[in-house]
């Protein structure tokens, strides 16, 4: 979940790495650090807090070799000594690491017994000390790193700098790492935006691979040491897509980008959609797998397949998938959903499914990601870079493609595409100034509330769950989503006078019953916010959304995203970097 970047090339390495770290802050932002090689030797600068708050950039000298890290703490508290990069005892080796060394305690004891000293509480510090130990035993630098990797257990990627040889190495096993090829310069990073202003030529590393950078870039298999071919790919994202531009926050930019991103999600190859639809039809069981927001979209997908195609599908949270592995086999189709394509629990589910002979379809946003490369088929949602931690445009893109796939399974692809295109156009009209003003006023009214509930039925139930996640993530309000019919089974006890309750009341078969549920909570004192095409006497406040039939769920998500954003700002929170969270969950 941390962000790492390395650079070797011209004389602007420090500036390039620092700017790259700012770009990667969505992956972790409790501390940061940089190591660079200048004329005086290996230099290290570390700080607690966000790199964007640091004012001393101009005082740092330039270099042609550097690596950096922005941290999401796992092992050890948020302190300057625990911040990366970490050094070997002889100050020759510097390491920036993403992931977890699961056997670090045993490695730490081994290294301490050999006379090495630790200066942090992190698992990461074992890596430079192991490299140093192998160098002392006669290994050259690449071999020492490779031998170190063979001792590490767990999911990781790291970049290591050798001050003596001036070489840079990246290694990957489970956590994302990729290389960028520029003109006489090379990049390593955990995500594309870190070096996108400089190059769009990317080499994606697979697990158990190592990349060595000196005067050229070479790729190796970690286990055998065998050199592998380097196959760069061109990325279509632009640097402008990864910048905030005129917006105060990425979250607001990405919410408003849904005016176009939903229509981009519909740009799918019909032949590919129909091929996957045939797999769904032939499979004994289809299981949708995802975590967090992607998981809620998977749950919504089960309703879409039932409602559109009359097809039963199942949903499983990625972290729980191993518990159902005995039921997975060659007649199972797994549809894995992830914005980044690097979500650790979903990747583990994918690995289990593949080992048991299941076919895997991935639905994702990042081209070249691990999930894309490990799937039998993939569908890209084409949302462009999403940098706010709270997922917005990726969620609606996922929902749109799942609906399109359900239509394809029903043999009604053309009908589905037309309906979703109409919905996309209506959504663009809904994101107008009037709606923004209504949501700002609502946020002002409820900003001091500490509890908020969302109810929905049918397809709108998973939308209620996702709405709650958005409010939790950025406003820090205690928000929960419920199926309307479950209120009387416990949750209605939470309702007090003026408790805000959002009611998802689309014009479909669930409307009458969910309005009845709204009356039940209103009679207990709740303040009812109706998110619906039509106003109703039960609503204390009506937030209009278009009547889009099966696509109404997409229209319901966007206003709640905006409400969460406005609440976060009013409550003094950073909506792009909520506390304790990071964008890409690459550790379990």
C-alpha positions as CSV (number, residue, x, y, z in Angstrom):
1,X,0.0,0.0,0.0
2,X,3.0,2.3,0.3
3,X,4.3,4.2,-2.7
4,X,7.9,3.6,-4.0
5,X,9.9,5.2,-6.8
6,X,13.4,5.0,-8.1
7,X,15.2,6.9,-10.8
8,X,18.5,6.7,-12.7
9,X,19.4,9.1,-15.5
10,X,20.1,12.8,-15.7
11,X,21.0,15.3,-13.0
12,X,17.5,15.9,-11.7
13,X,17.0,12.6,-9.8
14,X,16.0,14.2,-6.5
15,X,13.4,16.5,-8.0
16,X,11.9,13.7,-10.1
17,X,11.7,11.3,-7.2
18,X,10.1,14.0,-4.9
19,X,7.5,14.9,-7.5
20,X,6.8,11.2,-8.0
21,X,6.3,10.7,-4.3
22,X,3.7,13.5,-4.3
23,X,1.9,11.7,-7.1
24,X,2.0,8.5,-5.1
25,X,0.7,9.9,-1.8
26,X,-2.7,8.2,-2.3
27,X,-0.8,5.0,-1.5
28,X,0.3,6.1,1.9
29,X,1.0,9.4,3.6
30,X,2.0,9.1,7.3
31,X,5.7,9.6,6.5
32,X,8.1,9.8,3.6
33,X,11.8,9.6,2.7
34,X,14.3,9.8,-0.1
35,X,17.9,8.4,-0.6
36,X,20.2,9.7,-3.3
37,X,23.7,9.4,-4.4
38,X,25.6,12.7,-5.0
39,X,29.3,13.7,-5.0
40,X,29.6,13.2,-1.3
41,X,28.1,9.7,-1.1
42,X,24.7,8.2,-0.1
43,X,22.4,10.8,1.5
44,X,19.1,10.2,3.2
45,X,16.2,12.6,4.1
46,X,13.2,11.4,6.1
47,X,10.1,13.2,7.6
48,X,6.9,12.3,9.4
49,X,3.8,13.6,7.8
50,X,2.7,14.2,4.2
51,X,5.4,15.1,1.7
52,X,3.1,17.8,0.4
53,X,3.6,19.7,3.7
54,X,7.4,19.7,3.4
55,X,8.9,23.1,2.7
56,X,12.6,22.2,2.3
57,X,12.8,20.8,-1.2
58,X,15.0,23.5,-2.6
59,X,17.7,22.9,0.0
60,X,18.2,19.3,-1.2
61,X,21.1,18.8,-3.7
62,X,20.5,17.1,-7.0
63,X,21.8,13.8,-8.1
64,X,21.5,11.2,-11.0
65,X,20.4,8.3,-8.8
66,X,17.7,8.3,-6.2
67,X,14.8,6.3,-4.6
68,X,11.9,7.4,-2.4
69,X,9.0,6.1,-0.3
70,X,5.7,7.4,1.0
71,X,4.5,5.2,3.8
72,X,1.3,3.5,5.1
73,X,2.5,2.1,8.4
74,X,2.3,-1.7,8.9
75,X,5.2,-2.7,11.2
76,X,6.3,0.0,13.6
77,X,4.8,3.3,14.6
78,X,4.8,6.5,12.6
79,X,8.2,7.8,13.5
80,X,11.2,9.3,11.6
81,X,13.3,6.2,12.4
82,X,10.6,3.9,10.9
83,X,10.2,6.0,7.8
84,X,11.8,4.6,4.6
85,X,14.4,4.4,3.0
86,X,16.3,2.0,5.3
87,X,20.0,1.6,5.2
88,X,22.5,-1.2,5.6
89,X,24.8,-0.9,8.6
90,X,27.7,0.1,6.4
91,X,25.5,2.8,4.7
92,X,26.1,1.3,1.2
93,X,22.6,0.0,0.6
94,X,19.3,1.9,0.7
95,X,15.9,0.2,0.4
96,X,12.3,1.5,-0.2
97,X,9.8,-1.3,0.4
98,X,6.1,-1.9,-0.2
99,X,4.5,-5.0,1.4
100,X,5.2,-7.2,4.4
101,X,8.2,-9.5,5.2
102,X,6.2,-12.1,7.1
103,X,9.2,-13.9,8.4
104,X,11.0,-10.8,9.5
105,X,11.3,-11.9,13.2
106,X,13.3,-14.9,12.3
107,X,15.4,-12.9,9.9
108,X,16.0,-10.2,12.5
109,X,17.2,-12.7,15.1
110,X,19.5,-14.3,12.5
111,X,21.0,-10.9,11.6
112,X,21.4,-9.8,15.2
113,X,23.2,-13.0,16.0
114,X,25.5,-12.2,13.1
115,X,26.3,-8.8,14.7
116,X,24.0,-6.5,12.7
117,X,22.3,-3.6,14.5
118,X,18.7,-2.5,13.8
119,X,17.6,1.1,14.0
120,X,13.9,0.8,13.5
121,X,10.9,-1.4,14.4
122,X,10.2,-2.2,10.7
123,X,10.3,-5.5,8.9
124,X,11.9,-3.7,6.0
125,X,15.2,-3.1,7.7
126,X,16.0,-6.9,7.3
127,X,16.3,-6.3,3.5
128,X,19.3,-4.0,3.4
129,X,21.0,-5.9,6.1
130,X,20.6,-9.2,4.3
131,X,22.0,-7.6,1.1
132,X,24.9,-6.3,3.1
133,X,25.5,-9.8,4.5
134,X,25.5,-11.5,1.1
135,X,27.9,-8.9,-0.2
136,X,30.3,-9.6,2.6
137,X,30.1,-13.3,1.7
138,X,31.3,-12.5,-1.9
139,X,28.1,-11.9,-3.9
140,X,28.0,-9.1,-6.4
141,X,25.1,-6.7,-5.9
142,X,22.5,-8.3,-8.2
143,X,23.2,-11.7,-6.8
144,X,23.1,-10.4,-3.2
145,X,19.6,-8.9,-3.9
146,X,18.4,-12.1,-5.6
147,X,19.6,-14.3,-2.7
148,X,17.9,-11.9,-0.2
149,X,14.6,-12.2,-2.1
150,X,14.8,-16.0,-1.9
151,X,14.8,-15.7,1.9
152,X,11.8,-13.3,2.1
153,X,8.3,-14.6,2.8
154,X,5.1,-12.6,2.0
155,X,4.0,-10.2,-0.6
156,X,6.4,-7.4,-1.4
157,X,8.1,-5.2,-3.9
158,X,11.1,-3.1,-3.2
159,X,13.7,-0.8,-4.8
160,X,17.3,-1.1,-3.6
161,X,20.2,1.3,-4.4
162,X,23.9,0.4,-4.2
163,X,26.2,3.4,-3.5
164,X,29.3,1.5,-4.6
165,X,28.2,0.3,-8.1
166,X,25.6,3.1,-8.8
167,X,23.1,0.4,-9.7
168,X,19.4,0.3,-9.0
169,X,17.4,-2.9,-8.6
170,X,13.7,-3.5,-8.3
171,X,12.2,-6.8,-7.1
172,X,8.6,-8.0,-7.0
173,X,6.6,-10.8,-5.4
174,X,2.9,-10.0,-5.0
175,X,3.0,-6.2,-4.7
176,X,3.0,-4.0,-7.8
177,X,6.2,-2.7,-9.4
178,X,6.8,-1.5,-12.9
179,X,9.6,0.2,-14.9
180,X,9.5,3.2,-17.2
181,X,11.8,3.7,-20.1
182,X,12.7,7.3,-21.1
183,X,15.5,8.7,-23.2
184,X,18.7,7.9,-21.4
185,X,16.8,7.6,-18.1
186,X,15.0,4.8,-16.2
187,X,12.2,4.7,-13.6
188,X,10.9,2.2,-11.1
189,X,7.6,2.8,-9.3
190,X,4.6,1.1,-7.7
191,X,2.2,2.9,-10.1
192,X,2.2,4.6,-13.5
193,X,1.4,8.2,-12.5
194,X,4.7,8.4,-10.6
195,X,6.6,8.8,-13.8
196,X,3.9,9.5,-16.4
197,X,5.1,13.1,-17.0
198,X,8.4,11.7,-18.3
199,X,7.4,8.6,-20.2
200,X,4.5,6.3,-21.2
201,X,6.8,3.4,-22.1
202,X,6.2,0.8,-19.4
203,X,7.6,-2.6,-18.5
204,X,5.3,-4.5,-16.2
205,X,7.1,-6.9,-13.8
206,X,5.5,-10.2,-12.9
207,X,5.9,-11.9,-9.6
208,X,9.3,-13.4,-8.9
209,X,11.1,-11.0,-11.2
210,X,14.0,-8.6,-10.7
211,X,14.9,-5.6,-12.8
212,X,18.5,-4.3,-12.8
213,X,19.3,-0.7,-14.0
214,X,22.8,0.6,-14.7
215,X,23.6,1.8,-18.3
216,X,20.6,-0.3,-19.5
217,X,17.6,-2.1,-18.1
218,X,17.7,-5.8,-17.8
219,X,15.0,-8.2,-16.4
220,X,15.7,-11.5,-14.6
221,X,13.9,-14.4,-13.0
222,X,14.4,-14.3,-9.3
223,X,14.6,-18.0,-8.7
224,X,16.9,-19.0,-11.5
225,X,18.7,-15.8,-12.2
226,X,18.0,-16.3,-15.9
227,X,17.8,-13.1,-18.0
228,X,14.3,-12.4,-19.5
229,X,13.2,-10.4,-22.6
230,X,12.2,-6.8,-21.9
231,X,8.8,-6.0,-23.5
232,X,7.8,-2.3,-23.1
233,X,4.2,-1.3,-23.6
234,X,2.8,2.1,-24.4
235,X,0.2,3.5,-21.9
236,X,-2.6,5.7,-23.2
237,X,-3.1,7.7,-20.0
238,X,-1.9,11.3,-20.2
239,X,-0.2,13.4,-17.5
240,X,-3.1,15.8,-17.4
241,X,-5.5,13.0,-16.4
242,X,-3.4,12.4,-13.3
243,X,-3.4,16.0,-12.2
244,X,-6.0,18.0,-10.2
245,X,-6.0,20.9,-12.6
246,X,-8.5,23.6,-11.4
247,X,-10.1,21.4,-8.7
248,X,-9.2,21.7,-5.0
249,X,-9.2,17.9,-4.6
250,X,-8.9,14.8,-6.8
251,X,-12.1,13.4,-5.3
252,X,-14.2,16.3,-6.6
253,X,-12.5,16.1,-10.0
254,X,-13.1,12.4,-10.2
255,X,-16.8,12.7,-9.1
256,X,-17.5,15.3,-11.8
257,X,-15.5,13.3,-14.4
258,X,-18.4,10.8,-14.3
259,X,-20.1,13.0,-16.8
260,X,-17.8,11.3,-19.3
261,X,-16.3,8.2,-17.6
262,X,-19.5,6.2,-17.6
263,X,-19.8,6.5,-21.4
264,X,-16.1,5.5,-21.7
265,X,-16.8,2.4,-19.6
266,X,-19.3,1.4,-22.3
267,X,-16.6,1.3,-25.0
268,X,-16.2,-2.4,-25.0
269,X,-15.6,-4.9,-27.8
270,X,-19.0,-6.7,-28.5
271,X,-17.2,-9.9,-29.4
272,X,-15.3,-10.0,-26.1
273,X,-18.5,-9.3,-24.2
274,X,-20.4,-12.1,-25.9
275,X,-17.5,-14.5,-25.4
276,X,-17.6,-13.8,-21.7
277,X,-21.4,-14.0,-21.7
278,X,-21.1,-17.5,-23.2
279,X,-18.7,-18.5,-20.4
280,X,-21.3,-17.3,-17.8
281,X,-24.0,-19.3,-19.6
282,X,-22.0,-22.5,-19.7
283,X,-20.5,-22.3,-16.2
284,X,-22.1,-24.3,-13.4
285,X,-21.6,-21.3,-11.1
286,X,-20.4,-17.7,-11.6
287,X,-18.8,-16.0,-8.6
288,X,-18.1,-12.2,-8.5
289,X,-15.2,-11.4,-6.2
290,X,-14.1,-8.0,-4.9
291,X,-13.2,-5.9,-1.8
292,X,-14.5,-2.7,-0.5
293,X,-16.2,-0.6,-3.1
294,X,-15.5,-3.2,-5.8
295,X,-17.1,-5.7,-3.5
296,X,-20.3,-3.7,-3.3
297,X,-20.4,-3.4,-7.1
298,X,-20.0,-7.2,-7.3
299,X,-23.0,-7.6,-5.0
300,X,-25.0,-5.1,-7.2
301,X,-23.9,-7.3,-10.1
302,X,-25.7,-10.3,-8.7
303,X,-28.9,-8.3,-8.8
304,X,-28.2,-7.1,-12.3
305,X,-27.7,-10.6,-13.6
306,X,-30.8,-11.8,-11.9
307,X,-32.9,-8.9,-13.0
308,X,-31.6,-8.6,-16.6
309,X,-30.6,-12.1,-17.5
310,X,-32.5,-14.3,-15.1
311,X,-29.1,-15.7,-14.2
312,X,-28.1,-16.7,-10.7
313,X,-24.6,-15.5,-9.7
314,X,-22.8,-15.5,-6.4
315,X,-20.8,-12.8,-4.6
316,X,-17.8,-13.4,-2.2
317,X,-15.6,-10.8,-0.5
318,X,-12.0,-11.4,-1.6
319,X,-10.7,-12.1,1.8
320,X,-13.4,-14.8,2.4
321,X,-13.0,-16.6,-0.8
322,X,-10.5,-19.2,0.6
323,X,-13.3,-20.5,2.8
324,X,-15.3,-21.5,-0.2
325,X,-12.4,-22.9,-2.2
326,X,-13.8,-26.5,-2.0
327,X,-16.7,-25.5,-4.1
328,X,-14.6,-24.0,-6.9
329,X,-13.6,-26.2,-9.9
330,X,-13.2,-26.3,-13.7
331,X,-17.0,-25.6,-14.1
332,X,-16.7,-22.3,-12.1
333,X,-16.3,-18.8,-13.6
334,X,-14.8,-16.2,-11.4
335,X,-15.3,-12.5,-12.2
336,X,-12.7,-10.5,-10.2
337,X,-13.4,-6.8,-9.8
338,X,-10.7,-4.2,-8.8
339,X,-9.9,-0.6,-9.7
340,X,-6.1,-1.1,-9.4
341,X,-5.9,-4.8,-10.4
342,X,-3.5,-5.2,-7.5
343,X,-5.8,-5.8,-4.5
344,X,-4.1,-8.5,-2.4
345,X,-7.2,-10.4,-1.2
346,X,-8.7,-10.4,-4.7
347,X,-5.5,-11.6,-6.2
348,X,-5.3,-14.4,-3.7
349,X,-8.9,-15.4,-4.6
350,X,-7.9,-15.4,-8.3
351,X,-4.8,-17.6,-7.6
352,X,-7.0,-20.1,-5.7
353,X,-9.5,-20.2,-8.5
354,X,-6.8,-20.7,-11.2
355,X,-5.2,-23.6,-9.2
356,X,-8.6,-25.3,-9.0
357,X,-9.1,-25.0,-12.7
358,X,-11.6,-22.2,-12.8
359,X,-11.7,-19.6,-15.6
360,X,-11.1,-16.0,-14.5
361,X,-12.5,-12.7,-16.0
362,X,-11.1,-9.5,-14.5
363,X,-12.9,-6.2,-14.5
364,X,-10.4,-3.4,-13.8
365,X,-9.1,0.1,-14.6
366,X,-5.3,-0.2,-14.7
367,X,-3.9,-1.6,-17.9
368,X,-1.1,-4.1,-17.4
369,X,-1.9,-4.7,-13.7
370,X,-1.3,-8.1,-12.1
371,X,-4.9,-9.1,-12.3
372,X,-5.1,-8.3,-15.9
373,X,-2.1,-10.4,-16.7
374,X,-3.2,-13.4,-14.6
375,X,-6.8,-13.5,-16.0
376,X,-8.1,-15.5,-18.9
377,X,-10.2,-12.6,-20.1
378,X,-10.4,-8.9,-19.0
379,X,-12.6,-5.9,-19.4
380,X,-11.2,-2.4,-18.8
381,X,-13.6,0.3,-17.4
382,X,-11.5,3.1,-19.0
383,X,-12.0,5.5,-16.1
384,X,-8.5,7.0,-16.4
385,X,-6.3,7.5,-13.3
386,X,-8.3,7.6,-10.0
387,X,-6.1,9.1,-7.3
388,X,-8.5,9.9,-4.4
389,X,-8.5,7.1,-2.0
390,X,-12.3,6.9,-2.0
391,X,-13.3,5.3,-5.3
392,X,-16.0,7.2,-7.3
393,X,-15.7,7.1,-11.1
394,X,-14.3,3.5,-11.0
395,X,-17.3,2.4,-9.0
396,X,-19.9,3.7,-11.6
397,X,-17.7,2.3,-14.4
398,X,-17.7,-1.1,-12.8
399,X,-21.4,-1.0,-12.4
400,X,-21.9,0.1,-16.0
401,X,-19.8,-2.8,-17.4
402,X,-21.4,-5.4,-15.1
403,X,-24.8,-4.2,-16.4
404,X,-23.6,-4.4,-20.0
405,X,-22.3,-7.9,-19.4
406,X,-25.6,-8.9,-17.9
407,X,-27.4,-7.7,-21.0
408,X,-24.9,-9.6,-23.2
409,X,-25.7,-12.7,-21.1
410,X,-29.4,-12.1,-21.8
411,X,-28.7,-11.8,-25.5
412,X,-29.8,-8.2,-25.4
413,X,-26.5,-6.4,-25.8
414,X,-27.6,-3.7,-28.2
415,X,-30.6,-2.9,-26.0
416,X,-28.4,-2.7,-22.9
417,X,-25.8,-0.5,-24.6
418,X,-28.5,2.0,-25.7
419,X,-30.1,2.1,-22.2
420,X,-26.8,2.7,-20.6
421,X,-25.8,5.4,-23.1
422,X,-29.1,7.2,-22.3
423,X,-28.3,6.9,-18.6
424,X,-24.8,8.3,-19.1
425,X,-26.2,11.3,-20.9
426,X,-28.8,11.9,-18.1
427,X,-26.1,11.5,-15.5
428,X,-24.1,14.3,-17.1
429,X,-27.1,16.6,-16.9
430,X,-27.7,15.6,-13.2
431,X,-24.2,16.8,-12.2
432,X,-25.3,20.4,-12.5
433,X,-24.8,23.5,-10.2
434,X,-28.3,23.2,-8.7
435,X,-27.7,19.6,-7.5
436,X,-24.3,20.7,-6.1
437,X,-25.9,23.6,-4.2
438,X,-28.6,21.3,-2.7
439,X,-25.9,18.8,-1.5
440,X,-23.7,21.6,-0.1
441,X,-26.7,22.9,1.9
442,X,-27.5,19.4,3.1
443,X,-23.9,18.9,4.2
444,X,-24.0,22.1,6.1
445,X,-27.3,21.0,7.8
446,X,-26.0,17.6,9.0
447,X,-22.2,18.2,9.4
448,X,-22.4,17.9,13.2
449,X,-24.3,14.6,13.1
450,X,-22.3,11.5,14.1
451,X,-24.7,8.9,12.7
452,X,-26.4,8.6,9.3
453,X,-28.3,5.6,7.7
454,X,-29.1,4.7,4.2
455,X,-31.8,2.3,3.2
456,X,-32.6,0.6,-0.1
457,X,-34.2,-2.5,-1.5
458,X,-33.3,-4.8,-4.3
459,X,-30.5,-3.5,-6.5
460,X,-30.5,-0.3,-4.3
461,X,-29.5,-2.3,-1.2
462,X,-25.8,-2.7,-2.3
463,X,-25.9,1.0,-3.4
464,X,-26.9,1.8,0.2
465,X,-23.9,-0.2,1.4
466,X,-21.6,1.6,-1.0
467,X,-23.0,5.0,0.0
468,X,-22.2,4.2,3.6
469,X,-18.6,3.4,2.7
470,X,-18.2,6.7,1.0
471,X,-19.5,8.6,4.0
472,X,-17.3,6.6,6.4
473,X,-14.2,7.0,4.4
474,X,-14.0,10.7,4.0
475,X,-16.5,12.4,6.4
476,X,-15.7,10.1,9.3
477,X,-19.4,10.0,10.1
478,X,-20.7,6.7,11.4
479,X,-22.8,5.6,8.4
480,X,-24.5,2.3,7.7
481,X,-26.5,1.0,4.8
482,X,-29.4,-1.4,5.4
483,X,-31.9,-3.4,3.3
484,X,-35.2,-1.7,4.0
485,X,-36.9,-4.9,5.1
486,X,-34.2,-5.5,7.8
487,X,-35.0,-2.3,9.7
488,X,-37.5,-4.1,12.0
489,X,-35.0,-6.8,12.8
490,X,-32.7,-4.5,14.8
491,X,-31.4,-1.4,13.1
492,X,-34.5,0.7,13.8
493,X,-33.4,0.8,17.4
494,X,-30.6,3.2,16.3
495,X,-33.1,5.9,15.1
496,X,-33.3,9.0,17.3
497,X,-34.8,12.4,16.8
498,X,-33.4,14.1,13.7
499,X,-31.2,11.2,12.7
500,X,-30.5,11.7,9.0
501,X,-31.7,8.8,6.9
502,X,-31.2,8.6,3.1
503,X,-33.9,6.6,1.3
504,X,-33.1,5.2,-2.2
505,X,-36.6,5.2,-3.8
506,X,-36.3,4.5,-7.5
507,X,-39.4,4.1,-9.7
508,X,-39.3,0.4,-9.7
509,X,-40.9,-2.6,-7.9
510,X,-39.2,-1.7,-4.6
511,X,-40.5,1.9,-4.4
512,X,-43.7,1.3,-2.4
513,X,-42.1,-0.9,0.2
514,X,-39.0,1.3,0.7
515,X,-41.3,4.4,1.1
516,X,-43.2,2.4,3.8
517,X,-39.8,1.8,5.5
518,X,-39.1,5.5,5.3
519,X,-42.3,6.2,7.1
520,X,-41.4,3.7,9.8
521,X,-38.2,5.5,10.6
522,X,-39.7,9.0,10.2
523,X,-42.3,8.1,12.8
524,X,-39.4,7.4,15.2
525,X,-38.1,10.9,14.5
526,X,-35.7,10.4,11.6
527,X,-34.9,13.2,9.1
528,X,-35.7,11.7,5.8
529,X,-33.6,12.5,2.7
530,X,-35.3,11.1,-0.4
531,X,-32.9,10.3,-3.3
532,X,-35.6,9.6,-5.9
533,X,-37.0,10.7,-9.3
534,X,-40.2,11.8,-7.6
535,X,-40.8,13.8,-4.5
536,X,-43.0,12.2,-1.7
537,X,-44.7,13.5,1.3
538,X,-42.5,11.3,3.5
539,X,-39.4,13.2,2.5
540,X,-38.1,16.1,4.6
541,X,-35.7,16.8,1.8
542,X,-35.9,15.6,-1.8
543,X,-32.7,15.1,-3.9
544,X,-33.9,14.5,-7.5
545,X,-32.2,11.9,-9.6
546,X,-33.3,10.8,-13.1
547,X,-35.5,7.7,-13.6
548,X,-33.1,5.5,-15.6
549,X,-34.7,2.1,-15.1
550,X,-32.0,-0.5,-14.4
551,X,-29.3,2.2,-14.5
552,X,-30.9,4.2,-11.7
553,X,-28.4,2.6,-9.3
554,X,-25.6,4.5,-11.1
555,X,-27.5,7.8,-10.7
556,X,-28.0,7.2,-7.0
557,X,-24.3,6.8,-6.3
558,X,-23.1,10.1,-7.5
559,X,-25.1,12.5,-5.2
560,X,-23.9,10.5,-2.1
561,X,-20.4,10.7,-3.3
562,X,-20.7,14.5,-3.6
563,X,-22.4,14.7,-0.1
564,X,-19.5,12.7,1.4
565,X,-17.0,15.1,-0.3
566,X,-18.8,18.3,1.0
567,X,-19.1,16.8,4.5
568,X,-15.4,16.0,4.5
569,X,-14.4,19.5,3.6
570,X,-16.8,21.1,6.1
571,X,-15.5,18.9,8.9
572,X,-11.9,19.8,8.1
573,X,-10.9,16.4,6.6
574,X,-8.7,15.8,3.6
575,X,-11.1,13.9,1.2
576,X,-8.2,12.7,-1.0
577,X,-6.2,11.2,1.9
578,X,-8.6,10.0,4.6
579,X,-7.0,8.9,7.9
580,X,-5.8,5.3,8.2
581,X,-6.6,4.4,4.6
582,X,-4.6,4.0,1.4
583,X,-5.7,3.6,-2.2
584,X,-4.4,0.3,-3.3
585,X,-4.6,-2.4,-0.6
586,X,-1.7,-4.6,-1.6
587,X,-1.2,-6.3,1.8
588,X,-3.6,-8.7,3.5
